[in-house]
Amino acid sequence: MLKPFAVTSGEPAGIGPDLTLSIAQREDASEFVVFADLLMLEERANALKLKINFIQYDRKQNYSSLPKDSLLVKNFDTTKKVLPGKLDQKNSPYVIAMIENATQACLNKDFKGMVTGPVHKNIINQSGINFSGHTEFIANICKSNSVMAFVSDNMKMALATTHIALKEVPETIDSGLLIETIEIIEKDMQVFFDLKKPTIGVLGLNPHAGEEGLLGKEELLIIEPTIEYLRKKNKNIIGPISADTAFLQNLDLDIILALYHDQGLPLFKFVNPHQAANVTLGLPIIRTSVDHGIALDLTASNNVNNESLHYALMTAKKMYQSCAEKN
């Protein structure tokens, strides 16, 4: 029996449900199962004037193909009726339940991998659930150390730290973190992206990579010694590179390691506004995601750009194929 990918629809008041409805128009729609409240999806489809044949997913059935404009759905019930564009913290357990169920199902090999729709971190935390982001939450379920990464056709970027305050970054960056992060990046670039010996560029923490200690000591005391240690272990590491010129230099890098969230992501998203995906490295499962938020103002408007979702779907399929070929 062919196993599909799980697609969580994210915050129900946002554009996640709108995005997942577009899967029905794909020729490979049978390869994806949308996790969502079925009634909510039907209401959203009606609001968007879409005619979609919803099929409740049964893992015992073989969905080698689907009728045109059909969508496989694994039903989860929201607590409160969903109003497009209106957040309700009472639906946060529903959002978390989809993520938990999809992750566990992937660990159980019921799905090839998971693709996640956008969520609203603050509304989840307001409900009393501790949630700093998909990456950390899924890694905790998998009991794995993870690395947040972003991929497009012409750029790959990973983050040494993710959703922490900027003032916490310097004390978080140490040799152990960098070594662990780079080892995860190297392994998964080999397994999922067919890069046998990836060249990894490490950004400096301070302006101009510290200017030889003038603008900060982290490069001299932590980053440079760690890079030298890894080079002696036969890893292709370049750095520390000044963040403001890293993308202008002809360094032939396979992936760049930024040291904090907003060091590299503004440029990445500017260069790759739609054709890009968020990928979690270091997990025992495949997880990709859209690279944007819930866009409450666009919900149920027919003005939603779904390219990032479809890029994430394509990326998950490519990662699975690359991994399968090696096993």
Sequence and secondary structure as in RCSB ss.txt:
>XXXX:A:sequence
MLKPFAVTSGEPAGIGPDLTLSIAQREDASEFVVFADLLMLEERANALKLKINFIQYDRKQNYSSLPKDSLLVKN
FDTTKKVLPGKLDQKNSPYVIAMIENATQACLNKDFKGMVTGPVHKNIINQSGINFSGHTEFIANICKSNSVMAF
VSDNMKMALATTHIALKEVPETIDSGLLIETIEIIEKDMQVFFDLKKPTIGVLGLNPHAGEEGLLGKEELLIIEP
TIEYLRKKNKNIIGPISADTAFLQNLDLDIILALYHDQGLPLFKFVNPHQAANVTLGLPIIRTSVDHGIALDLTA
SNNVNNESLHYALMTAKKMYQSCAEKN
>XXXX:A:secstr
    EEEE   TTTTHHHHHHGGGGSTTGGGEEEEE HHHHHHHHHHTT   EEEE  TTS  S   TTEEEEEE
   SS  BTTB  GGGHHHHHHHHHHHHHHHHTTSSS EEE    HHHHHHTT   S HHHHHHHHHT   EEEE
EESS EEEESS SS GGGHHHH  HHHHHHHHHHHHHHHHHHH  SS  EEEE SSGGGGTTTTT SHIIIIIHH
HHHHHHHTT  EEEEE TTTTTTS    SEEEESSHHHHHHHHHHHSSSSEEEEEES SS EEE SS   GGGTT
TT    HHHHHHHHHHHHHHHHHHHH 
